[in-house]
Amino acid sequence: MKRRPPLYHSWVAMRRYCGFVGGATPYQRSLYEGVTVCPAWLDYREFEAWSMAHGWRKGLHLTRLDKKGDFCPDNCVWLDAARANGKRSCIRRLPDGRSARDIIGDGRLGLDHGRQRQVAFRLFNGGWDVEHALSHEKYRRPHTRVRTDEGPYDTWRFIRKACVTRGGLRAGDMRRYEGVELCAAWRDSYEAFARWCLDNGWRRGMFVVRRDKRGGYCPENCAVVARLHDVPYPGRRSVSQKSKGESK
């Protein structure tokens, strides 16, 4: 079986996005709705000749200069991944057709396409203001300053899930942590939480509990304990109190 050159696959993908070839996903069809391919480029030989004359090499991306325009020689260039991402408009748009790039501008939005999509999601789906959407760093599991296998990462992840994201909780946990807040310092930084735990004698197998169950998770209201019953819930006796009552 004869193998097709990489340029041929780019040509097929271009035609697929515009509906000349089947196989495009609904997302791709919506992204390229109204975009077509010029008649000359429907012939692979014409497309190949133009590409070779305009600097094509393996790894480059065919990019439209005007995102509202079609695939044609006057509107397309071959760019590397970083520059191609910078030319792309943000996928998510407002009902009036504006994208995050239209609102913020090219200079502040940057060239990283993943960050563009993230900022656009914050603006349009989360209702964030522009400055917050640009300045907030996406949480990434730390691997440098505080090793997660030696620190209370699982504890912090559960507390953050229970108080902030609320995703994947059981029904009982949903009710138990309803209205419980996590302080900003711990919410945005695992390292700050881990540093506080280690300073307060945390070791593997220990727990972080709230002193006042009506309060949130913050350094002033939390303690590191070896057993959950060392800081009892309101109206609930500790293990030591139960043992004394039974001995009587």
C-alpha positions, -999 to +999 in steps of 0.1 A: +000+000+000+014+033-010+019+058+018+007+093+013+030+122+021+022+145+051+011+173+029-016+151+014-031+145+049-031+183+054-050+187+022-075+160+031-080+176+066-087+210+050-113+195+027-129+175+056-133+206+078-151+224+049-175+195+042-159+182+009-150+149+026-169+131+053-156+123+087-156+158+104-168+159+140-198+181+149-173+204+167-152+207+136-182+214+115-193+242+138-158+257+140-155+259+102-191+267+094-193+289+063-157+283+054-149+268+020-120+258-002-111+277-034-117+257-066-080+256-074-071+238-042-097+211-047-070+197-070-042+182-049-015+190-074-024+227-074-023+227-036+010+209-035+026+233-060+015+263-039+027+248-007+061+239-020+065+274-033+055+290+000+079+272+024+060+241+034+079+215+054+068+187+077+054+200+110+040+233+097+003+242+100-019+257+073-033+288+089-058+313+076-049+350+081-085+360+082-106+336+103-137+346+085-121+339+051-118+308+031-089+284+024-072+301-007-037+312-016-044+349-007-056+340+028-033+311+040+003+307+052+023+279+066+034+285+102+050+266+130+028+255+159+036+285+182+028+311+156-001+292+142-017+291+177-012+328+180-031+333+148-061+313+159-091+331+173-105+318+206-130+291+200-156+302+225-176+332+215-203+354+229-237+354+212-228+387+194-199+369+178-171+385+198-143+362+210-119+367+239-093+380+215-118+407+204-123+417+240-088+415+254-066+420+224-037+399+209-009+414+231-024+404+264-039+371+254-006+356+243+003+329+218-006+298+238-038+284+224-046+264+255-044+295+276-066+314+251-093+287+255-089+288+293-093+326+294-123+325+271-140+298+292-135+319+323-149+350+306-180+334+289-188+304+311-176+315+345-185+351+343-151+363+354-139+398+348-111+403+324-083+410+349-091+380+370-094+357+340-059+368+327-041+368+361-054+337+377-030+307+373-045+273+366-038+249+394-013+223+386-002+195+409+031+207+423+063+186+418+090+209+429+091+226+463+069+202+483+068+166+473+032+154+472+042+118+482+057+132+515+030+158+522-007+159+529-017+163+492-046+139+494-060+157+524-057+191+507-073+177+475-103+164+494-108+196+514-105+217+482-130+194+464-154+195+493-153+233+498-146+247+463-151+224+433-178+202+449-172+176+422-173+139+428-186+141+464-209+115+479-243+127+491-233+126+527-202+147+521-222+171+501-245+178+531-217+177+556-196+204+538-224+226+526-215+262+533-180+253+545-154+277+531-117+273+524-094+302+530-078+318+500-043+310+510-050+273+511-074+273+482-048+287+457-016+270+470-010+235+481+024+245+492+010+269+518-013+242+532+015+216+533+039+241+550+013+248+577+007+211+582+043+202+586+049+232+609+021+218+631+035+183+634+017+165+605+029+130+597+016+104+573-017+090+586-027+122+606-058+143+600-066+180+596-098+189+615-117+220+623-119+232+659-153+249+653-174+228+629-194+260+620-163+276+607-142+270+576-108+256+569-082+282+578-051+281+600-069+297+630-097+271+630-078+239+622-056+215+640-035+185+631-046+154+650-037+117+651-073+106+654-105+122+641-121+119+676-094+140+693-114+171+683-150+160+687-180+173+667-204+195+686-227+173+708-205+143+703-183+128+730-147+119+722-133+084+726-119+091+760-152+105+773-170+074+760-146+051+778-150+070+811-188+068+808-188+031+801-164+024+831-189+041+854 
